[in-house]
Amino acid sequence: MDNEITKRCIDGQTATKKEWKEIDAILAARGWMSLSRECSRIRVAEREGKIIAFFVAQMIPYCGPVYVSPKERGTGLAGEL
């Protein structure tokens, strides 16, 4: 089993339905508002194809939220994003 963490950027406009649904589900589970696909760029960290952390940059004067799964907290992953 490969436990390597990969990091990449997802643009809201070019994200797959699966990617967007996974991010939206994490946001909804925490009571956070949905993102604008037109204004969002998301830096994600993945392990085995599953998003374990992300940082959202929106083309509005606000950055966030930052999410790191409880299992990954304290590892410095949020700072790396």
C-alpha positions in Angstrom: 0.0 0.0 0.0 1.3 3.4 -1.0 0.9 6.0 1.7 2.5 8.8 -0.3 0.7 12.2 -0.1 0.4 14.0 -3.5 -0.4 17.7 -3.8 -2.0 19.5 -6.8 -4.2 22.4 -7.7 -7.8 22.1 -8.9 -9.5 24.9 -10.7 -13.2 25.2 -10.0 -14.0 25.5 -13.7 -12.0 22.4 -14.7 -12.5 20.2 -11.7 -14.3 16.9 -12.4 -17.7 16.3 -11.0 -16.2 13.7 -8.6 -13.5 16.1 -7.3 -16.1 18.9 -6.8 -18.5 16.6 -5.1 -15.8 15.3 -2.7 -14.8 18.9 -1.7 -18.4 20.0 -1.5 -19.2 17.1 0.8 -16.4 18.0 3.2 -17.6 21.6 3.3 -21.2 20.7 3.9 -20.3 18.2 6.7 -18.7 21.1 8.5 -21.5 23.6 7.9 -19.2 25.7 5.6 -20.7 27.4 2.5 -20.3 26.0 -0.9 -17.6 27.5 -3.2 -18.0 29.3 -6.4 -16.7 27.2 -9.2 -15.9 30.3 -11.2 -13.8 32.0 -8.5 -12.1 29.1 -6.7 -8.7 27.5 -7.0 -8.1 24.6 -4.6 -4.8 23.2 -3.5 -5.4 19.6 -2.5 -3.4 16.9 -0.7 -4.4 13.3 -1.6 -3.6 9.9 -0.3 -4.6 6.8 -2.4 -6.9 9.1 -4.5 -8.8 10.5 -1.5 -8.6 14.2 -0.6 -7.2 14.4 2.9 -6.6 18.2 3.0 -7.2 21.3 1.0 -6.7 25.0 0.9 -9.0 27.3 -1.1 -8.0 30.5 -2.8 -10.9 32.4 -4.1 -10.7 35.3 -6.5 -12.3 37.5 -3.9 -10.6 39.2 -1.0 -10.7 36.0 1.2 -8.6 32.8 1.4 -9.9 29.7 3.1 -11.1 27.5 4.5 -8.2 25.2 5.2 -9.2 21.6 6.0 -7.0 18.8 7.2 -8.6 15.4 8.2 -8.3 14.7 11.9 -5.9 11.8 11.3 -3.5 14.1 9.4 -3.6 17.1 11.8 -0.3 18.0 13.5 1.7 16.7 10.6 2.5 20.1 9.1 0.3 19.4 6.1 -1.7 22.6 6.3 1.4 24.7 6.2 2.7 22.8 3.2 -0.5 23.5 1.3 
